[in-house]
Amino acid sequence: MTELGASSVAGPRPENEDGFLTIDLTPHSERLGGLRALLVVADGLGGHADGALASRSAIEASRHYIEG
């Protein structure tokens, strides 16, 4: 069993556009060459148009790749 955790704290901007993903890969380990965890950090580019969308898209693409 692998324990994973993450935290994100908003900076000076009112909205935190950052994203993160932690996935325990143990069930997929054999298919993925022995990898045990996927950790993804997506910087939301605060202050730029659609920064939150970019961050969410990166996280969801990563999740979809692993979970199918």
mmCIF file as Biopython writes it, N, C-alpha, C and O atoms, coordinates in Angstrom:
data_model
#
loop_
_atom_site.group_PDB
_atom_site.id
_atom_site.type_symbol
_atom_site.label_atom_id
_atom_site.label_alt_id
_atom_site.label_comp_id
_atom_site.label_asym_id
_atom_site.label_entity_id
_atom_site.label_seq_id
_atom_site.pdbx_PDB_ins_code
_atom_site.Cartn_x
_atom_site.Cartn_y
_atom_site.Cartn_z
_atom_site.occupancy
_atom_site.B_iso_or_equiv
_atom_site.auth_seq_id
_atom_site.auth_asym_id
_atom_site.pdbx_PDB_model_num
ATOM 1   N N  . MET A ? 1  ? 0.841   -1.174 0.000   1.0 0.0 1  A 1 
ATOM 2   C CA . MET A ? 1  ? 0.000   0.000  0.000   1.0 0.0 1  A 1 
ATOM 3   C C  . MET A ? 1  ? 0.884   1.234  0.000   1.0 0.0 1  A 1 
ATOM 4   O O  . MET A ? 1  ? 1.827   1.328  0.786   1.0 0.0 1  A 1 
ATOM 5   N N  . THR A ? 2  ? 0.589   2.159  -0.859  1.0 0.0 2  A 1 
ATOM 6   C CA . THR A ? 2  ? 1.301   3.419  -0.940  1.0 0.0 2  A 1 
ATOM 7   C C  . THR A ? 2  ? 0.403   4.527  -0.433  1.0 0.0 2  A 1 
ATOM 8   O O  . THR A ? 2  ? -0.751  4.629  -0.849  1.0 0.0 2  A 1 
ATOM 9   N N  . GLU A ? 3  ? 0.919   5.365  0.466   1.0 0.0 3  A 1 
ATOM 10  C CA . GLU A ? 3  ? 0.147   6.511  0.936   1.0 0.0 3  A 1 
ATOM 11  C C  . GLU A ? 3  ? 0.587   7.738  0.167   1.0 0.0 3  A 1 
ATOM 12  O O  . GLU A ? 3  ? 1.778   8.031  0.073   1.0 0.0 3  A 1 
ATOM 13  N N  . LEU A ? 4  ? -0.384  8.456  -0.386  1.0 0.0 4  A 1 
ATOM 14  C CA . LEU A ? 4  ? -0.103  9.654  -1.154  1.0 0.0 4  A 1 
ATOM 15  C C  . LEU A ? 4  ? -0.935  10.804 -0.605  1.0 0.0 4  A 1 
ATOM 16  O O  . LEU A ? 4  ? -2.032  10.597 -0.085  1.0 0.0 4  A 1 
ATOM 17  N N  . GLY A ? 5  ? -0.415  11.994 -0.723  1.0 0.0 5  A 1 
ATOM 18  C CA . GLY A ? 5  ? -1.168  13.160 -0.290  1.0 0.0 5  A 1 
ATOM 19  C C  . GLY A ? 5  ? -0.650  14.393 -1.000  1.0 0.0 5  A 1 
ATOM 20  O O  . GLY A ? 5  ? 0.450   14.394 -1.552  1.0 0.0 5  A 1 
ATOM 21  N N  . ALA A ? 6  ? -1.455  15.442 -0.981  1.0 0.0 6  A 1 
ATOM 22  C CA . ALA A ? 6  ? -1.062  16.691 -1.636  1.0 0.0 6  A 1 
ATOM 23  C C  . ALA A ? 6  ? -1.815  17.841 -0.993  1.0 0.0 6  A 1 
ATOM 24  O O  . ALA A ? 6  ? -2.854  17.652 -0.361  1.0 0.0 6  A 1 
ATOM 25  N N  . SER A ? 7  ? -1.277  19.020 -1.167  1.0 0.0 7  A 1 
ATOM 26  C CA . SER A ? 7  ? -1.915  20.221 -0.652  1.0 0.0 7  A 1 
ATOM 27  C C  . SER A ? 7  ? -1.570  21.377 -1.575  1.0 0.0 7  A 1 
ATOM 28  O O  . SER A ? 7  ? -0.490  21.412 -2.164  1.0 0.0 7  A 1 
ATOM 29  N N  . SER A ? 8  ? -2.479  22.310 -1.695  1.0 0.0 8  A 1 
ATOM 30  C CA . SER A ? 8  ? -2.245  23.495 -2.512  1.0 0.0 8  A 1 
ATOM 31  C C  . SER A ? 8  ? -2.791  24.698 -1.762  1.0 0.0 8  A 1 
ATOM 32  O O  . SER A ? 8  ? -3.932  24.693 -1.300  1.0 0.0 8  A 1 
ATOM 33  N N  . VAL A ? 9  ? -1.972  25.719 -1.649  1.0 0.0 9  A 1 
ATOM 34  C CA . VAL A ? 9  ? -2.368  26.932 -0.941  1.0 0.0 9  A 1 
ATOM 35  C C  . VAL A ? 9  ? -2.328  28.093 -1.930  1.0 0.0 9  A 1 
ATOM 36  O O  . VAL A ? 9  ? -1.319  28.321 -2.597  1.0 0.0 9  A 1 
ATOM 37  N N  . ALA A ? 10 ? -3.436  28.820 -2.015  1.0 0.0 10 A 1 
ATOM 38  C CA . ALA A ? 10 ? -3.493  29.957 -2.938  1.0 0.0 10 A 1 
ATOM 39  C C  . ALA A ? 10 ? -2.516  31.038 -2.497  1.0 0.0 10 A 1 
ATOM 40  O O  . ALA A ? 10 ? -2.326  31.282 -1.305  1.0 0.0 10 A 1 
ATOM 41  N N  . GLY A ? 11 ? -1.904  31.678 -3.482  1.0 0.0 11 A 1 
ATOM 42  C CA . GLY A ? 11 ? -0.982  32.783 -3.205  1.0 0.0 11 A 1 
ATOM 43  C C  . GLY A ? 11 ? -1.747  34.089 -3.116  1.0 0.0 11 A 1 
ATOM 44  O O  . GLY A ? 11 ? -2.843  34.132 -2.556  1.0 0.0 11 A 1 
ATOM 45  N N  . PRO A ? 12 ? -1.185  35.145 -3.658  1.0 0.0 12 A 1 
ATOM 46  C CA . PRO A ? 12 ? -1.814  36.461 -3.527  1.0 0.0 12 A 1 
ATOM 47  C C  . PRO A ? 12 ? -3.063  36.636 -4.394  1.0 0.0 12 A 1 
ATOM 48  O O  . PRO A ? 12 ? -3.816  37.588 -4.191  1.0 0.0 12 A 1 
ATOM 49  N N  . ARG A ? 13 ? -3.296  35.749 -5.345  1.0 0.0 13 A 1 
ATOM 50  C CA . ARG A ? 13 ? -4.478  35.883 -6.203  1.0 0.0 13 A 1 
ATOM 51  C C  . ARG A ? 13 ? -5.698  35.292 -5.498  1.0 0.0 13 A 1 
ATOM 52  O O  . ARG A ? 13 ? -5.560  34.384 -4.678  1.0 0.0 13 A 1 
ATOM 53  N N  . PRO A ? 14 ? -6.898  35.803 -5.814  1.0 0.0 14 A 1 
ATOM 54  C CA . PRO A ? 14 ? -8.107  35.330 -5.128  1.0 0.0 14 A 1 
ATOM 55  C C  . PRO A ? 14 ? -8.505  33.904 -5.486  1.0 0.0 14 A 1 
ATOM 56  O O  . PRO A ? 14 ? -9.188  33.244 -4.703  1.0 0.0 14 A 1 
ATOM 57  N N  . GLU A ? 15 ? -8.093  33.416 -6.654  1.0 0.0 15 A 1 
ATOM 58  C CA . GLU A ? 15 ? -8.468  32.071 -7.081  1.0 0.0 15 A 1 
ATOM 59  C C  . GLU A ? 15 ? -7.214  31.236 -7.301  1.0 0.0 15 A 1 
ATOM 60  O O  . GLU A ? 15 ? -6.278  31.678 -7.967  1.0 0.0 15 A 1 
ATOM 61  N N  . ASN A ? 16 ? -7.196  30.039 -6.746  1.0 0.0 16 A 1 
ATOM 62  C CA . ASN A ? 16 ? -6.070  29.126 -6.951  1.0 0.0 16 A 1 
ATOM 63  C C  . ASN A ? 16 ? -6.342  28.323 -8.213  1.0 0.0 16 A 1 
ATOM 64  O O  . ASN A ? 16 ? -7.278  27.524 -8.249  1.0 0.0 16 A 1 
ATOM 65  N N  . GLU A ? 17 ? -5.538  28.525 -9.245  1.0 0.0 17 A 1 
ATOM 66  C CA . GLU A ? 17 ? -5.724  27.831 -10.519 1.0 0.0 17 A 1 
ATOM 67  C C  . GLU A ? 17 ? -4.831  26.600 -10.650 1.0 0.0 17 A 1 
ATOM 68  O O  . GLU A ? 17 ? -4.875  25.916 -11.672 1.0 0.0 17 A 1 
ATOM 69  N N  . ASP A ? 18 ? -4.039  26.314 -9.651  1.0 0.0 18 A 1 
ATOM 70  C CA . ASP A ? 18 ? -3.143  25.166 -9.695  1.0 0.0 18 A 1 
ATOM 71  C C  . ASP A ? 18 ? -3.938  23.878 -9.535  1.0 0.0 18 A 1 
ATOM 72  O O  . ASP A ? 18 ? -5.043  23.875 -8.993  1.0 0.0 18 A 1 
ATOM 73  N N  . GLY A ? 19 ? -3.364  22.803 -10.008 1.0 0.0 19 A 1 
ATOM 74  C CA . GLY A ? 19 ? -3.986  21.498 -9.856  1.0 0.0 19 A 1 
ATOM 75  C C  . GLY A ? 19 ? -2.954  20.461 -9.495  1.0 0.0 19 A 1 
ATOM 76  O O  . GLY A ? 19 ? -1.766  20.626 -9.773  1.0 0.0 19 A 1 
ATOM 77  N N  . PHE A ? 20 ? -3.412  19.387 -8.874  1.0 0.0 20 A 1 
ATOM 78  C CA . PHE A ? 20 ? -2.516  18.277 -8.575  1.0 0.0 20 A 1 
ATOM 79  C C  . PHE A ? 20 ? -3.279  16.976 -8.644  1.0 0.0 20 A 1 
ATOM 80  O O  . PHE A ? 20 ? -4.503  16.946 -8.518  1.0 0.0 20 A 1 
ATOM 81  N N  . LEU A ? 21 ? -2.546  15.908 -8.846  1.0 0.0 21 A 1 
ATOM 82  C CA . LEU A ? 21 ? -3.128  14.577 -8.947  1.0 0.0 21 A 1 
ATOM 83  C C  . LEU A ? 21 ? -2.169  13.590 -8.319  1.0 0.0 21 A 1 
ATOM 84  O O  . LEU A ? 21 ? -0.970  13.622 -8.595  1.0 0.0 21 A 1 
ATOM 85  N N  . THR A ? 22 ? -2.682  12.726 -7.488  1.0 0.0 22 A 1 
ATOM 86  C CA . THR A ? 22 ? -1.893  11.622 -6.946  1.0 0.0 22 A 1 
ATOM 87  C C  . THR A ? 22 ? -2.670  10.333 -7.215  1.0 0.0 22 A 1 
ATOM 88  O O  . THR A ? 22 ? -3.851  10.235 -6.884  1.0 0.0 22 A 1 
ATOM 89  N N  . ILE A ? 23 ? -2.014  9.365  -7.803  1.0 0.0 23 A 1 
ATOM 90  C CA . ILE A ? 23 ? -2.658  8.082  -8.086  1.0 0.0 23 A 1 
ATOM 91  C C  . ILE A ? 23 ? -1.738  6.961  -7.618  1.0 0.0 23 A 1 
ATOM 92  O O  . ILE A ? 23 ? -0.553  6.931  -7.951  1.0 0.0 23 A 1 
ATOM 93  N N  . ASP A ? 24 ? -2.295  6.055  -6.852  1.0 0.0 24 A 1 
ATOM 94  C CA . ASP A ? 24 ? -1.587  4.839  -6.449  1.0 0.0 24 A 1 
ATOM 95  C C  . ASP A ? 24 ? -1.599  3.902  -7.653  1.0 0.0 24 A 1 
ATOM 96  O O  . ASP A ? 24 ? -2.664  3.442  -8.066  1.0 0.0 24 A 1 
ATOM 97  N N  . LEU A ? 25 ? -0.446  3.620  -8.211  1.0 0.0 25 A 1 
ATOM 98  C CA . LEU A ? 25 ? -0.343  2.795  -9.414  1.0 0.0 25 A 1 
ATOM 99  C C  . LEU A ? 25 ? -0.176  1.315  -9.121  1.0 0.0 25 A 1 
ATOM 100 O O  . LEU A ? 25 ? 0.018   0.524  -10.044 1.0 0.0 25 A 1 
ATOM 101 N N  . THR A ? 26 ? -0.244  0.931  -7.874  1.0 0.0 26 A 1 
ATOM 102 C CA . THR A ? 26 ? -0.029  -0.469 -7.524  1.0 0.0 26 A 1 
ATOM 103 C C  . THR A ? 26 ? -0.874  -1.421 -8.378  1.0 0.0 26 A 1 
ATOM 104 O O  . THR A ? 26 ? -0.350  -2.434 -8.841  1.0 0.0 26 A 1 
ATOM 105 N N  . PRO A ? 27 ? -2.174  -1.130 -8.606  1.0 0.0 27 A 1 
ATOM 106 C CA . PRO A ? 27 ? -2.961  -2.046 -9.441  1.0 0.0 27 A 1 
ATOM 107 C C  . PRO A ? 27 ? -2.492  -2.109 -10.899 1.0 0.0 27 A 1 
ATOM 108 O O  . PRO A ? 27 ? -2.796  -3.075 -11.599 1.0 0.0 27 A 1 
ATOM 109 N N  . HIS A ? 28 ? -1.767  -1.106 -11.358 1.0 0.0 28 A 1 
ATOM 110 C CA . HIS A ? 28 ? -1.305  -1.036 -12.743 1.0 0.0 28 A 1 
ATOM 111 C C  . HIS A ? 28 ? 0.202   -1.242 -12.854 1.0 0.0 28 A 1 
ATOM 112 O O  . HIS A ? 28 ? 0.770   -1.094 -13.936 1.0 0.0 28 A 1 
ATOM 113 N N  . SER A ? 29 ? 0.844   -1.577 -11.756 1.0 0.0 29 A 1 
ATOM 114 C CA . SER A ? 29 ? 2.302   -1.597 -11.678 1.0 0.0 29 A 1 
ATOM 115 C C  . SER A ? 29 ? 2.954   -2.497 -12.723 1.0 0.0 29 A 1 
ATOM 116 O O  . SER A ? 29 ? 3.941   -2.105 -13.345 1.0 0.0 29 A 1 
ATOM 117 N N  . GLU A ? 30 ? 2.422   -3.681 -12.919 1.0 0.0 30 A 1 
ATOM 118 C CA . GLU A ? 30 ? 3.033   -4.609 -13.881 1.0 0.0 30 A 1 
ATOM 119 C C  . GLU A ? 30 ? 2.978   -4.028 -15.294 1.0 0.0 30 A 1 
ATOM 120 O O  . GLU A ? 30 ? 3.965   -4.096 -16.028 1.0 0.0 30 A 1 
ATOM 121 N N  . ARG A ? 31 ? 1.852   -3.467 -15.676 1.0 0.0 31 A 1 
ATOM 122 C CA . ARG A ? 31 ? 1.683   -2.876 -17.012 1.0 0.0 31 A 1 
ATOM 123 C C  . ARG A ? 31 ? 2.580   -1.660 -17.202 1.0 0.0 31 A 1 
ATOM 124 O O  . ARG A ? 31 ? 2.991   -1.357 -18.323 1.0 0.0 31 A 1 
ATOM 125 N N  . LEU A ? 32 ? 2.888   -0.958 -16.103 1.0 0.0 32 A 1 
ATOM 126 C CA . LEU A ? 32 ? 3.660   0.283  -16.184 1.0 0.0 32 A 1 
ATOM 127 C C  . LEU A ? 32 ? 5.121   0.106  -15.783 1.0 0.0 32 A 1 
ATOM 128 O O  . LEU A ? 32 ? 5.779   1.072  -15.394 1.0 0.0 32 A 1 
ATOM 129 N N  . GLY A ? 33 ? 5.622   -1.094 -15.872 1.0 0.0 33 A 1 
ATOM 130 C CA . GLY A ? 33 ? 7.040   -1.338 -15.641 1.0 0.0 33 A 1 
ATOM 131 C C  . GLY A ? 33 ? 7.489   -1.173 -14.202 1.0 0.0 33 A 1 
ATOM 132 O O  . GLY A ? 33 ? 8.642   -0.824 -13.950 1.0 0.0 33 A 1 
ATOM 133 N N  . GLY A ? 34 ? 6.589   -1.420 -13.251 1.0 0.0 34 A 1 
ATOM 134 C CA . GLY A ? 34 ? 6.960   -1.373 -11.843 1.0 0.0 34 A 1 
ATOM 135 C C  . GLY A ? 34 ? 6.713   -0.041 -11.162 1.0 0.0 34 A 1 
ATOM 136 O O  . GLY A ? 34 ? 6.989   0.089  -9.969  1.0 0.0 34 A 1 
ATOM 137 N N  . LEU A ? 35 ? 6.209   0.946  -11.869 1.0 0.0 35 A 1 
ATOM 138 C CA . LEU A ? 35 ? 5.920   2.239  -11.236 1.0 0.0 35 A 1 
ATOM 139 C C  . LEU A ? 35 ? 4.852   2.067  -10.166 1.0 0.0 35 A 1 
ATOM 140 O O  . LEU A ? 35 ? 3.910   1.293  -10.340 1.0 0.0 35 A 1 
ATOM 141 N N  . ARG A ? 36 ? 4.999   2.793  -9.052  1.0 0.0 36 A 1 
ATOM 142 C CA . ARG A ? 36 ? 4.057   2.632  -7.944  1.0 0.0 36 A 1 
ATOM 143 C C  . ARG A ? 36 ? 3.191   3.852  -7.685  1.0 0.0 36 A 1 
ATOM 144 O O  . ARG A ? 36 ? 2.179   3.751  -6.990  1.0 0.0 36 A 1 
ATOM 145 N N  . ALA A ? 37 ? 3.567   5.003  -8.229  1.0 0.0 37 A 1 
ATOM 146 C CA . ALA A ? 37 ? 2.771   6.205  -7.982  1.0 0.0 37 A 1 
ATOM 147 C C  . ALA A ? 37 ? 2.930   7.186  -9.130  1.0 0.0 37 A 1 
ATOM 148 O O  . ALA A ? 37 ? 3.981   7.272  -9.765  1.0 0.0 37 A 1 
ATOM 149 N N  . LEU A ? 38 ? 1.850   7.926  -9.376  1.0 0.0 38 A 1 
ATOM 150 C CA . LEU A ? 38 ? 1.890   9.029  -10.338 1.0 0.0 38 A 1 
ATOM 151 C C  . LEU A ? 38 ? 1.583   10.298 -9.566  1.0 0.0 38 A 1 
ATOM 152 O O  . LEU A ? 38 ? 0.550   10.404 -8.906  1.0 0.0 38 A 1 
ATOM 153 N N  . LEU A ? 39 ? 2.489   11.259 -9.654  1.0 0.0 39 A 1 
ATOM 154 C CA . LEU A ? 39 ? 2.322   12.550 -8.995  1.0 0.0 39 A 1 
ATOM 155 C C  . LEU A ? 39 ? 2.403   13.620 -10.080 1.0 0.0 39 A 1 
ATOM 156 O O  . LEU A ? 39 ? 3.417   13.734 -10.768 1.0 0.0 39 A 1 
ATOM 157 N N  . VAL A ? 40 ? 1.343   14.397 -10.231 1.0 0.0 40 A 1 
ATOM 158 C CA . VAL A ? 40 ? 1.286   15.427 -11.265 1.0 0.0 40 A 1 
ATOM 159 C C  . VAL A ? 40 ? 0.990   16.764 -10.600 1.0 0.0 40 A 1 
ATOM 160 O O  . VAL A ? 40 ? 0.084   16.869 -9.773  1.0 0.0 40 A 1 
ATOM 161 N N  . VAL A ? 41 ? 1.754   17.775 -10.963 1.0 0.0 41 A 1 
ATOM 162 C CA . VAL A ? 41 ? 1.509   19.146 -10.511 1.0 0.0 41 A 1 
ATOM 163 C C  . VAL A ? 41 ? 1.322   19.987 -11.762 1.0 0.0 41 A 1 
ATOM 164 O O  . VAL A ? 41 ? 2.165   19.975 -12.659 1.0 0.0 41 A 1 
ATOM 165 N N  . ALA A ? 42 ? 0.210   20.720 -11.820 1.0 0.0 42 A 1 
ATOM 166 C CA . ALA A ? 42 ? -0.080  21.564 -12.976 1.0 0.0 42 A 1 
ATOM 167 C C  . ALA A ? 42 ? -0.223  23.008 -12.497 1.0 0.0 42 A 1 
ATOM 168 O O  . ALA A ? 42 ? -1.147  23.335 -11.753 1.0 0.0 42 A 1 
ATOM 169 N N  . ASP A ? 43 ? 0.691   23.858 -12.925 1.0 0.0 43 A 1 
ATOM 170 C CA . ASP A ? 43 ? 0.647   25.274 -12.566 1.0 0.0 43 A 1 
ATOM 171 C C  . ASP A ? 43 ? -0.423  25.949 -13.404 1.0 0.0 43 A 1 
ATOM 172 O O  . ASP A ? 43 ? -0.394  25.870 -14.632 1.0 0.0 43 A 1 
ATOM 173 N N  . GLY A ? 44 ? -1.365  26.610 -12.751 1.0 0.0 44 A 1 
ATOM 174 C CA . GLY A ? 44 ? -2.500  27.205 -13.442 1.0 0.0 44 A 1 
ATOM 175 C C  . GLY A ? 44 ? -2.225  28.513 -14.149 1.0 0.0 44 A 1 
ATOM 176 O O  . GLY A ? 44 ? -3.150  29.086 -14.724 1.0 0.0 44 A 1 
ATOM 177 N N  . LEU A ? 45 ? -0.997  29.017 -14.138 1.0 0.0 45 A 1 
ATOM 178 C CA . LEU A ? 45 ? -0.652  30.261 -14.826 1.0 0.0 45 A 1 
ATOM 179 C C  . LEU A ? 45 ? -1.556  31.404 -14.392 1.0 0.0 45 A 1 
ATOM 180 O O  . LEU A ? 45 ? -2.155  32.082 -15.228 1.0 0.0 45 A 1 
ATOM 181 N N  . GLY A ? 46 ? -1.654  31.615 -13.096 1.0 0.0 46 A 1 
ATOM 182 C CA . GLY A ? 46 ? -2.511  32.659 -12.541 1.0 0.0 46 A 1 
ATOM 183 C C  . GLY A ? 46 ? -2.371  33.985 -13.256 1.0 0.0 46 A 1 
ATOM 184 O O  . GLY A ? 46 ? -1.263  34.437 -13.547 1.0 0.0 46 A 1 
ATOM 185 N N  . GLY A ? 47 ? -3.495  34.596 -13.532 1.0 0.0 47 A 1 
ATOM 186 C CA . GLY A ? 47 ? -3.493  35.880 -14.202 1.0 0.0 47 A 1 
ATOM 187 C C  . GLY A ? 47 ? -3.604  35.784 -15.710 1.0 0.0 47 A 1 
ATOM 188 O O  . GLY A ? 47 ? -3.861  36.789 -16.372 1.0 0.0 47 A 1 
ATOM 189 N N  . HIS A ? 48 ? -3.415  34.586 -16.272 1.0 0.0 48 A 1 
ATOM 190 C CA . HIS A ? 48 ? -3.538  34.400 -17.714 1.0 0.0 48 A 1 
ATOM 191 C C  . HIS A ? 48 ? -4.932  33.864 -18.039 1.0 0.0 48 A 1 
ATOM 192 O O  . HIS A ? 48 ? -5.552  33.188 -17.217 1.0 0.0 48 A 1 
ATOM 193 N N  . ALA A ? 49 ? -5.407  34.163 -19.213 1.0 0.0 49 A 1 
ATOM 194 C CA . ALA A ? 49 ? -6.715  33.670 -19.641 1.0 0.0 49 A 1 
ATOM 195 C C  . ALA A ? 49 ? -6.727  32.142 -19.627 1.0 0.0 49 A 1 
ATOM 196 O O  . ALA A ? 49 ? -5.827  31.498 -20.166 1.0 0.0 49 A 1 
ATOM 197 N N  . ASP A ? 50 ? -7.736  31.589 -19.017 1.0 0.0 50 A 1 
ATOM 198 C CA . ASP A ? 50 ? -7.951  30.134 -18.977 1.0 0.0 50 A 1 
ATOM 199 C C  . ASP A ? 50 ? -6.849  29.355 -18.275 1.0 0.0 50 A 1 
ATOM 200 O O  . ASP A ? 50 ? -6.612  28.192 -18.602 1.0 0.0 50 A 1 
ATOM 201 N N  . GLY A ? 51 ? -6.177  29.974 -17.323 1.0 0.0 51 A 1 
ATOM 202 C CA . GLY A ? 51 ? -5.140  29.265 -16.562 1.0 0.0 51 A 1 
ATOM 203 C C  . GLY A ? 51 ? -5.698  28.075 -15.808 1.0 0.0 51 A 1 
ATOM 204 O O  . GLY A ? 51 ? -5.066  27.019 -15.759 1.0 0.0 51 A 1 
ATOM 205 N N  . ALA A ? 52 ? -6.886  28.232 -15.214 1.0 0.0 52 A 1 
ATOM 206 C CA . ALA A ? 52 ? -7.511  27.118 -14.483 1.0 0.0 52 A 1 
ATOM 207 C C  . ALA A ? 52 ? -7.904  25.999 -15.440 1.0 0.0 52 A 1 
ATOM 208 O O  . ALA A ? 52 ? -7.772  24.823 -15.103 1.0 0.0 52 A 1 
ATOM 209 N N  . LEU A ? 53 ? -8.379  26.348 -16.616 1.0 0.0 53 A 1 
ATOM 210 C CA . LEU A ? 53 ? -8.749  25.345 -17.622 1.0 0.0 53 A 1 
ATOM 211 C C  . LEU A ? 53 ? -7.522  24.555 -18.061 1.0 0.0 53 A 1 
ATOM 212 O O  . LEU A ? 53 ? -7.590  23.335 -18.211 1.0 0.0 53 A 1 
ATOM 213 N N  . ALA A ? 54 ? -6.413  25.237 -18.266 1.0 0.0 54 A 1 
ATOM 214 C CA . ALA A ? 54 ? -5.174  24.556 -18.665 1.0 0.0 54 A 1 
ATOM 215 C C  . ALA A ? 54 ? -4.732  23.569 -17.594 1.0 0.0 54 A 1 
ATOM 216 O O  . ALA A ? 54 ? -4.335  22.446 -17.905 1.0 0.0 54 A 1 
ATOM 217 N N  . SER A ? 55 ? -4.800  23.981 -16.348 1.0 0.0 55 A 1 
ATOM 218 C CA . SER A ? 55 ? -4.407  23.125 -15.243 1.0 0.0 55 A 1 
ATOM 219 C C  . SER A ? 55 ? -5.316  21.890 -15.158 1.0 0.0 55 A 1 
ATOM 220 O O  . SER A ? 55 ? -4.833  20.763 -15.052 1.0 0.0 55 A 1 
ATOM 221 N N  . ARG A ? 56 ? -6.629  22.113 -15.207 1.0 0.0 56 A 1 
ATOM 222 C CA . ARG A ? 56 ? -7.586  20.996 -15.139 1.0 0.0 56 A 1 
ATOM 223 C C  . ARG A ? 56 ? -7.400  20.043 -16.316 1.0 0.0 56 A 1 
ATOM 224 O O  . ARG A ? 56 ? -7.497  18.827 -16.149 1.0 0.0 56 A 1 
ATOM 225 N N  . SER A ? 57 ? -7.133  20.587 -17.506 1.0 0.0 57 A 1 
ATOM 226 C CA . SER A ? 57 ? -6.949  19.743 -18.691 1.0 0.0 57 A 1 
ATOM 227 C C  . SER A ? 57 ? -5.737  18.829 -18.534 1.0 0.0 57 A 1 
ATOM 228 O O  . SER A ? 57 ? -5.794  17.653 -18.894 1.0 0.0 57 A 1 
ATOM 229 N N  . ALA A ? 58 ? -4.659  19.356 -18.006 1.0 0.0 58 A 1 
ATOM 230 C CA . ALA A ? 58 ? -3.449  18.549 -17.794 1.0 0.0 58 A 1 
ATOM 231 C C  . ALA A ? 58 ? -3.707  17.435 -16.789 1.0 0.0 58 A 1 
ATOM 232 O O  . ALA A ? 58 ? -3.275  16.299 -16.983 1.0 0.0 58 A 1 
ATOM 233 N N  . ILE A ? 59 ? -4.415  17.769 -15.716 1.0 0.0 59 A 1 
ATOM 234 C CA . ILE A ? 59 ? -4.718  16.760 -14.690 1.0 0.0 59 A 1 
ATOM 235 C C  . ILE A ? 59 ? -5.630  15.674 -15.257 1.0 0.0 59 A 1 
ATOM 236 O O  . ILE A ? 59 ? -5.370  14.486 -15.066 1.0 0.0 59 A 1 
ATOM 237 N N  . GLU A ? 60 ? -6.692  16.071 -15.950 1.0 0.0 60 A 1 
ATOM 238 C CA . GLU A ? 60 ? -7.633  15.092 -16.497 1.0 0.0 60 A 1 
ATOM 239 C C  . GLU A ? 60 ? -6.992  14.236 -17.583 1.0 0.0 60 A 1 
ATOM 240 O O  . GLU A ? 60 ? -7.301  13.048 -17.672 1.0 0.0 60 A 1 
ATOM 241 N N  . ALA A ? 61 ? -6.122  14.787 -18.403 1.0 0.0 61 A 1 
ATOM 242 C CA . ALA A ? 61 ? -5.418  13.990 -19.415 1.0 0.0 61 A 1 
ATOM 243 C C  . ALA A ? 61 ? -4.525  12.955 -18.746 1.0 0.0 61 A 1 
ATOM 244 O O  . ALA A ? 61 ? -4.442  11.821 -19.217 1.0 0.0 61 A 1 
ATOM 245 N N  . SER A ? 62 ? -3.863  13.319 -17.667 1.0 0.0 62 A 1 
ATOM 246 C CA . SER A ? 62 ? -3.014  12.385 -16.921 1.0 0.0 62 A 1 
ATOM 247 C C  . SER A ? 62 ? -3.857  11.267 -16.316 1.0 0.0 62 A 1 
ATOM 248 O O  . SER A ? 62 ? -3.510  10.089 -16.404 1.0 0.0 62 A 1 
ATOM 249 N N  . ARG A ? 63 ? -4.969  11.658 -15.701 1.0 0.0 63 A 1 
ATOM 250 C CA . ARG A ? 63 ? -5.863  10.655 -15.093 1.0 0.0 63 A 1 
ATOM 251 C C  . ARG A ? 63 ? -6.394  9.696  -16.160 1.0 0.0 63 A 1 
ATOM 252 O O  . ARG A ? 63 ? -6.402  8.483  -15.955 1.0 0.0 63 A 1 
ATOM 253 N N  . HIS A ? 64 ? -6.833  10.233 -17.286 1.0 0.0 64 A 1 
ATOM 254 C CA . HIS A ? 64 ? -7.391  9.409  -18.364 1.0 0.0 64 A 1 
ATOM 255 C C  . HIS A ? 64 ? -6.343  8.435  -18.907 1.0 0.0 64 A 1 
ATOM 256 O O  . HIS A ? 64 ? -6.670  7.290  -19.219 1.0 0.0 64 A 1 
ATOM 257 N N  . TYR A ? 65 ? -5.098  8.873  -19.022 1.0 0.0 65 A 1 
ATOM 258 C CA . TYR A ? 65 ? -4.046  7.996  -19.523 1.0 0.0 65 A 1 
ATOM 259 C C  . TYR A ? 65 ? -3.874  6.762  -18.638 1.0 0.0 65 A 1 
ATOM 260 O O  . TYR A ? 65 ? -3.689  5.651  -19.136 1.0 0.0 65 A 1 
ATOM 261 N N  . ILE A ? 66 ? -3.936  6.967  -17.333 1.0 0.0 66 A 1 
ATOM 262 C CA . ILE A ? 66 ? -3.740  5.846  -16.405 1.0 0.0 66 A 1 
ATOM 263 C C  . ILE A ? 66 ? -5.003  5.011  -16.230 1.0 0.0 66 A 1 
ATOM 264 O O  . ILE A ? 66 ? -4.954  3.783  -16.288 1.0 0.0 66 A 1 
ATOM 265 N N  . GLU A ? 67 ? -6.117  5.671  -16.019 1.0 0.0 67 A 1 
ATOM 266 C CA . GLU A ? 67 ? -7.349  4.955  -15.659 1.0 0.0 67 A 1 
ATOM 267 C C  . GLU A ? 67 ? -8.178  4.536  -16.868 1.0 0.0 67 A 1 
ATOM 268 O O  . GLU A ? 67 ? -9.082  3.708  -16.754 1.0 0.0 67 A 1 
ATOM 269 N N  . GLY A ? 68 ? -7.863  5.119  -18.035 1.0 0.0 68 A 1 
ATOM 270 C CA . GLY A ? 68 ? -8.539  4.733  -19.259 1.0 0.0 68 A 1 
ATOM 271 C C  . GLY A ? 68 ? -9.899  5.239  -19.440 1.0 0.0 68 A 1 
ATOM 272 O O  . GLY A ? 68 ? -10.534 4.952  -20.455 1.0 0.0 68 A 1 
#
